Amino acid sequence: MINRLGREGLHKPYGLPAADSEKPNKNNKEVLAEQTHWGLSLEEVLDALPLTDGMTLSFHHHLRNGDYVLQTVMEAVHKQGVKDLTIAASSIFPAHECLVPMLEDGTVTKIHTAYMSGPVADAVSKGKCREICEITTHGGRPRAILAGELAIDVSFIASPAVDKQGNITGSDGPGACGVLGYAVADAKMAKRVVAVTDTVLDRITKPEIDHKYVDYIVAIDSIGDPQGIVSGTTQVTKDPVGLKIAKDCATLMLHSGLLKNGFSFQTGAGGISLAVADFVKEEMKEQGITARFASGGITDYLVDMLEDGAIETLYDVQCFNLKAVESVRQADNHVKIDADRYANPDNPDNIVDRLDFVILGATEIDTDFHVNVTTGTDGKILGGSGGHADTAAGAKLSIIVSKLVNARVSCLVDAVTTITTPGETVDILVTDRGIAIHPKHTELIEKLQKETHLEILPIKDLLQLAKSFTGEPEPVKRGERMVAASVYRDGTVLDVLYQIEE
């Protein structure tokens, strides 16, 4: 079934209403504190649930590549001999390699996630998962959970600290990761919730997950290594090419008319994105501008801007390093939010829809402004949307920053290998060789041409320039079997991914 973007849309093609979408339907489950089960081993909890074939088990990724909980739980699950499980993890990292043999023997037959990298992604790309996996967005995942489309049987929540009532926080304990925003919808809607922890406190006064959702508490030696949460370079690039891109992007933002007192923004943790924030910060100082808020995955750079008074509030769904973990523990204006509040399109108060700017990267972008951050040019799974498609849809200006050509490979192509973010939600591409602006922004193009010396080109001209350096790319052979679907935040299918040749 072909969707509006000209790609295979399976049973829910993008461009049509998500027929099965419903308004959020909160789970009315409430567990009294005295009903929360303590003192059982993980194996005893698995027996008590009990686990059965065909279940959906969920996990969160706030410990990122330092997470031990998914492996600990799934190794115990594997010994139970159950089959045909769906793993609904908010993200999958190299630390979760234990899933590969479970894909091969049929213990796990489907994965639902917003991001996937490492050995599990390689295995899915090679067709080792029996069913078509779904790679959605950080906002699409809670939407699906709260609407009942993604039904979770058991949620195993890596819990940095739990109190004696069963309340959970991400801010205490040796495995503190700061925020548990991606686990909240799971806790509210799962039939059973198991808090897996290495730290028990007498009392938690500000829990992110209330005890009324928690059925079991399991103590293990360690839930993970918080050093593994570090994401991105977390350093402003010193590369002259990257700095030129960042400077041009900041100039564009300044002349867009949106960079004024009370503006809002989100940026990634890469070197160019942080350099954009650095240049923007200097402009803010010169003009006496204060940002109303910044959001998303929070880095130490954004914490510094908060402490300097350049930003009034940080809305934090995920900490990207340990300085952010410490800040969200202490600062009242560093606010924890869950993924529903962050980016669920069914939530009218979601944060991403209030953004003025978002600065994003791209593996590929094409002449229709579609962006791919899910696969390489060979179709191999490298990541996924995360919040990419959510923020692009929500922000007034979504800006892609990238070198035009890197290692003789162009980021700009005729057609992206996989659509992660539809071009109608992408506004600008800033490269070292020129800037392409979506033709719908005629007034902005005229304004920038009049007020700046930025080199603004039609995107097809920029593509031809890229090809003058790289030549025509070789066509990529793809397999016949579908292995995954790129699912938009509203539940519709943007594209499908095919098995790659080994």
C-alpha positions in Angstrom: 0.0 0.0 0.0 1.8 3.2 -1.2 1.6 6.2 1.0 1.5 9.9 0.2 5.3 10.0 0.1 5.5 7.3 -2.5 6.8 4.6 -0.2 5.3 1.4 1.1 3.0 2.2 3.9 1.8 -1.3 4.9 -1.6 -1.2 6.6 -1.4 2.4 8.0 0.0 4.6 5.2 1.3 8.0 6.1 -0.9 10.8 4.7 -4.2 9.2 5.8 -5.7 9.3 9.3 -4.4 6.7 11.7 -7.6 4.7 11.7 -7.0 2.9 14.9 -5.9 6.0 16.9 -7.9 6.7 20.0 -7.7 9.3 22.7 -5.5 8.3 25.6 -7.2 5.7 27.8 -5.4 5.7 31.2 -5.1 2.5 33.1 -7.1 2.6 36.3 -4.9 0.1 38.0 -3.9 1.1 41.5 -1.6 -1.0 43.8 -1.8 -0.3 47.5 1.6 0.1 49.2 1.0 -3.1 51.2 0.2 -5.0 48.0 3.5 -4.3 46.4 5.6 -7.5 46.6 9.0 -7.2 48.2 11.8 -9.7 48.8 11.3 -12.0 45.8 14.2 -12.8 43.5 13.9 -12.0 39.8 13.2 -15.7 39.1 10.5 -15.9 41.7 8.8 -12.8 40.2 8.9 -14.3 36.7 7.2 -17.4 38.1 4.6 -15.3 40.0 3.6 -13.2 37.0 3.6 -15.8 35.3 5.4 -15.3 31.9 3.7 -16.9 28.9 4.4 -17.2 25.2 3.5 -14.1 23.1 3.8 -11.5 25.8 5.1 -8.0 25.3 7.8 -6.9 27.8 8.9 -3.3 28.0 12.1 -1.6 29.1 13.4 2.0 29.2 16.8 3.3 28.0 17.7 6.1 30.4 21.0 4.3 31.3 21.6 4.0 27.6 24.7 2.0 26.9 25.3 1.5 30.6 22.1 -0.4 31.2 22.3 -3.8 32.9 18.6 -4.4 33.5 17.5 -5.6 30.1 20.3 -8.2 29.9 19.7 -9.3 33.5 16.0 -9.7 33.0 16.1 -11.3 29.5 18.7 -13.9 30.5 16.4 -15.0 33.3 13.4 -14.9 30.9 15.3 -17.0 28.4 15.8 -19.7 31.0 12.0 -19.9 31.4 11.7 -21.2 27.9 9.0 -18.8 26.8 8.8 -17.9 23.1 7.3 -15.4 20.7 8.0 -12.3 22.9 7.8 -8.7 21.8 10.4 -6.4 23.3 9.0 -2.9 23.6 12.2 -1.0 24.6 12.3 2.8 24.3 15.7 2.4 22.7 18.2 -0.5 22.0 21.9 -0.1 22.4 25.1 -2.2 21.9 24.8 -3.2 25.6 21.7 -5.2 24.7 23.5 -7.7 22.5 22.1 -10.5 24.6 18.9 -10.2 22.5 20.6 -11.5 19.3 20.6 -15.2 20.2 17.1 -14.8 21.5 16.0 -13.5 18.1 17.7 -16.4 16.5 16.0 -19.1 18.6 12.5 -17.5 18.6 12.4 -16.3 22.2 12.0 -12.8 20.8 10.2 -12.4 17.5 9.5 -8.6 17.4 11.0 -5.4 18.6 9.1 -2.1 19.1 11.5 0.9 19.7 12.3 4.5 18.8 16.0 3.9 18.3 18.2 0.8 17.6 21.9 0.5 17.2 24.6 -2.1 17.6 24.4 -5.9 17.3 20.6 -6.1 17.7 20.2 -3.5 14.9 22.6 -5.6 12.7 20.6 -8.7 13.4 17.3 -7.1 12.5 18.8 -5.7 9.3 20.0 -9.2 8.4 16.5 -10.7 8.8 17.0 -12.5 12.1 13.8 -11.2 13.6 10.8 -13.3 12.5 8.3 -10.4 12.5 8.4 -6.9 11.1 9.9 -4.6 13.8 8.6 -1.1 14.4 10.9 1.9 14.7 8.7 4.8 15.9 9.4 8.1 17.6 9.9 9.2 21.2 6.4 10.8 21.1 4.8 8.1 19.0 5.7 5.4 21.6 3.8 6.9 24.6 0.9 7.8 22.2 0.7 4.1 21.2 0.9 2.9 24.8 -1.6 5.3 26.2 -4.0 4.7 23.3 -3.9 1.0 23.9 -2.3 0.2 20.5 0.9 -1.0 22.1 -0.3 -3.3 25.0 2.4 -4.1 27.5 2.1 -7.2 29.6 5.0 -6.6 31.9 7.2 -3.5 32.3 10.6 -4.0 33.8 11.7 -0.6 35.0 15.4 0.0 35.8 15.0 2.0 39.0 18.0 4.0 40.4 16.2 4.2 43.7 13.0 2.9 45.2 11.5 3.6 48.6 9.8 1.2 50.9 6.3 2.1 49.5 7.5 1.4 45.9 7.9 5.0 44.7 10.7 5.3 42.0 13.1 8.1 41.3 15.9 8.5 38.8 17.8 11.0 40.9 19.3 8.9 43.7 21.4 5.8 44.0 24.7 4.8 42.3 22.9 4.3 39.0 21.2 7.7 39.0 20.3 8.7 35.5 18.3 11.8 36.4 15.0 11.4 34.6 12.8 8.4 33.9 10.6 10.1 31.3 10.4 7.2 28.8 9.2 4.8 31.5 6.2 6.6 32.8 3.7 5.6 30.1 4.8 2.0 30.5 4.2 2.1 34.3 0.8 3.6 33.9 -0.5 1.2 31.3 1.4 -2.2 31.8 -0.6 -5.0 33.3 2.2 -5.7 35.7 5.2 -3.5 36.7 8.4 -4.7 38.1 10.8 -2.2 39.6 14.4 -3.5 39.3 16.7 -1.6 41.6 20.0 -1.6 43.5 19.0 1.1 46.0 16.2 1.1 48.6 15.5 4.4 50.5 13.2 5.0 53.4 11.3 7.7 51.5 11.2 9.4 48.1 9.4 12.7 48.3 9.2 13.5 44.6 8.9 10.2 42.7 8.7 10.1 38.9 6.7 6.8 39.1 4.2 6.5 41.9 4.0 3.3 44.0 0.4 2.8 42.9 1.6 1.5 39.6 4.3 -0.9 41.0 3.5 -4.6 41.6 6.9 -6.0 42.3 10.3 -4.7 43.5 13.4 -6.8 42.7 16.8 -6.0 44.1 19.9 -6.8 42.1 23.6 -6.0 42.5 23.7 -3.2 40.0 21.2 -1.7 37.5 24.0 -0.2 35.3 26.9 2.1 34.9 25.7 5.8 34.7 28.9 6.6 32.8 27.2 4.9 29.9 24.5 7.5 29.6 26.9 10.0 28.0 25.6 10.9 24.5 27.2 12.9 21.7 30.5 14.7 21.8 29.3 17.1 24.5 32.0 19.5 23.2 31.6 22.4 20.8 33.3 21.5 17.5 36.7 23.1 16.7 36.6 21.9 13.1 36.6 25.1 10.9 34.0 23.5 8.5 31.7 22.6 11.4 32.1 26.1 12.8 31.2 27.7 9.5 28.0 25.7 9.4 27.2 26.6 13.0 27.9 30.3 12.4 25.7 30.4 9.3 22.9 28.6 11.1 23.1 31.1 14.0 23.0 34.0 11.5 19.9 32.5 9.9 18.2 32.1 13.2 19.0 35.7 14.2 17.4 37.0 11.0 14.4 34.6 11.0 12.5 37.0 13.3 12.0 34.2 15.9 15.2 34.8 17.9 13.8 37.2 20.4 13.1 37.4 24.1 11.1 34.4 25.2 12.0 32.1 22.3 12.4 28.3 22.8 14.8 25.8 21.2 16.1 22.3 21.2 19.5 21.1 20.0 21.4 17.8 19.9 24.6 16.8 21.6 26.8 16.8 18.5 29.7 19.2 18.1 28.0 21.3 15.3 24.7 21.5 17.2 26.5 22.7 20.4 28.5 25.2 18.3 25.2 26.6 17.0 24.0 27.0 20.6 27.3 28.7 21.5 27.0 31.3 18.7 23.3 31.9 19.6 24.3 32.3 23.2 26.7 35.1 22.2 24.0 36.9 20.2 21.6 36.5 23.2 24.2 38.2 25.4 24.7 41.1 23.0 21.0 41.7 22.6 19.8 40.9 26.1 17.7 38.0 25.0 16.6 35.2 27.4 15.2 31.9 26.1 11.9 30.9 27.7 12.9 27.2 27.7 15.1 24.5 26.1 13.9 20.9 25.9 14.8 17.4 25.1 17.8 15.4 26.0 19.8 17.7 28.3 23.6 18.2 28.1 26.0 20.0 30.4 26.1 22.9 27.8 22.4 23.6 28.3 22.8 23.3 32.1 25.6 26.0 31.8 23.2 28.3 29.9 20.5 27.7 32.6 22.9 28.6 35.4 24.1 31.7 33.5 20.5 32.9 33.2 20.4 32.5 29.4 17.6 30.0 29.7 14.7 30.3 32.1 13.6 26.6 32.2 14.9 23.3 31.0 12.3 20.6 30.2 14.2 17.4 30.6 13.0 14.0 29.3 16.4 12.4 29.3 19.8 13.4 30.8 22.7 13.1 28.3 25.5 13.3 30.9 26.2 13.4 34.6 26.2 17.2 35.0 22.6 17.1 33.8 21.8 14.4 36.3 23.1 16.6 39.1 21.4 19.7 37.8 17.9 18.1 37.6 18.3 16.8 41.2 19.0 20.3 42.5 17.6 23.1 40.3 13.9 23.9 40.6 13.9 25.3 37.0 15.3 22.1 35.6 12.1 20.2 35.2 11.5 16.5 34.8 8.9 15.6 32.1 7.7 12.3 30.8 7.6 11.3 27.1 3.9 12.0 26.9 4.3 15.6 27.9 7.5 15.9 25.8 6.2 14.8 22.4 3.0 12.8 22.3 0.9 14.3 19.4 -2.3 13.4 21.2 -1.3 15.5 24.2 -2.4 19.1 23.5 0.2 20.4 26.1 3.2 18.6 24.6 6.5 20.6 24.7 7.7 20.0 21.1 4.7 21.8 19.7 5.9 25.0 21.6 9.4 25.0 20.1 10.6 27.9 17.9 13.7 26.2 16.7 15.1 22.7 16.6 18.6 21.9 15.3 18.9 18.4 14.0 21.4 16.2 12.1 20.8 13.9 9.1 22.4 10.8 7.6 20.6 11.7 4.4 18.3 14.4 3.2 16.7 14.5 -0.3 15.3 17.1 -2.6 11.9 16.7 -1.1 13.5 17.5 2.3 12.8 14.0 3.6 15.4 13.1 6.2 16.9 9.7 7.1 18.5 9.0 10.5 17.4 5.4 10.7 19.6 3.6 8.2 22.9 4.0 6.3 22.8 4.3 2.5 23.1 0.5 2.4 19.8 0.1 4.3 21.6 -1.1 7.5 19.8 0.1 10.7 22.0 2.6 12.5 19.5 4.4 14.8 16.0 5.7 14.4 13.9 8.8 14.9 14.1 9.2 18.6 12.7 12.8 18.9 13.8 13.8 15.4 10.4 13.5 13.7 8.6 14.8 16.8 10.6 18.0 17.1 10.7 18.7 13.3 6.9 18.5 13.3 6.5 20.7 16.4 9.0 23.5 15.9 8.3 26.6 13.9 11.7 26.2 12.2 13.3 22.8 11.9 16.9 23.1 10.8 19.2 20.3 9.6 22.9 21.0 10.0 25.5 18.8 8.1 28.6 18.9 6.0 27.5 18.6 2.4 30.1 16.0 1.7 32.0 13.9 4.3 34.5 11.2 3.3 33.3 11.5 -0.3 29.7 10.7 0.7 27.0 13.4 0.2 24.4 13.9 2.9 22.1 15.3 0.1 20.7 12.7 -2.3 18.0 12.3 -4.9 15.9 10.1 -2.6 16.7 9.0 1.0 17.1 5.3 1.6 14.6 5.4 4.5 12.2 8.2 5.4 12.4 9.0 9.1 11.1 12.5 9.1 8.8 13.7 6.3 10.0 16.7 4.2 6.9 18.7 4.8 8.0 19.1 8.5 11.6 20.1 7.6 12.4 23.7 6.8 16.1 24.3 6.2 19.3 22.5 5.4 22.5 24.3 6.4 25.7 23.0 4.9 29.3 24.3 4.5 28.6 24.8 0.7 25.3 26.6 1.0 21.8 26.7 2.5 18.6 25.2 1.1 15.3 26.4 2.4 12.0 24.7 1.8 10.3 26.6 -1.1 7.2 27.2 1.1 9.2 29.8 3.0 9.2 32.5 0.3 9.2 35.4 2.7 12.0 34.0 4.8 14.1 33.4 1.6 13.6 37.0 0.5 14.4 38.3 4.0 17.6 36.4 4.3 18.7 37.4 0.8 18.1 41.0 1.6 19.6 41.1 5.1 22.5 38.6 5.0 25.3 37.4 2.8 24.3 33.7 3.4 24.6 31.6 0.2 21.0 30.4 -0.3 20.5 27.8 -3.1 17.7 25.7 -4.4 18.1 22.3 -3.0 18.5 20.7 -6.4 21.4 23.1 -7.2 23.0 22.1 -3.9 22.6 18.4 -4.9 24.3 19.0 -8.2 27.2 20.7 -6.4 27.5 17.7 -4.1 27.5 15.3 -7.1 30.4 17.3 -8.6 32.5 16.2 -5.7 31.2 12.6 -5.3 29.9 11.6 -8.7 26.7 9.6 -9.0 26.3 7.1 -6.1 26.1 3.4 -6.9 22.6 2.0 -6.6 22.1 -0.2 -3.5 20.8 -3.7 -3.8 18.1 -4.5 -1.3 16.6 -7.8 -0.3 13.0 -8.8 -0.8 12.0 -9.4 2.8 10.6 -6.5 4.9 12.4 -6.5 8.3 11.1 -3.2 9.9 8.8 -0.3 9.4 9.6 3.4 10.0 6.5 4.5 11.9 5.5 8.2 12.3 4.5 9.8 15.6 0.7 9.4 14.8 1.1 5.6 14.1 1.1 5.8 10.3 3.9 4.1 8.3 6.4 6.3 6.5 8.5 3.6 5.0 9.7 0.0 5.2 13.2 -1.4 5.6 14.3 -4.5 3.7 16.8 -7.2 4.7 20.4 -6.4 3.7 22.8 -8.8 2.1 25.3 -10.4 4.6 
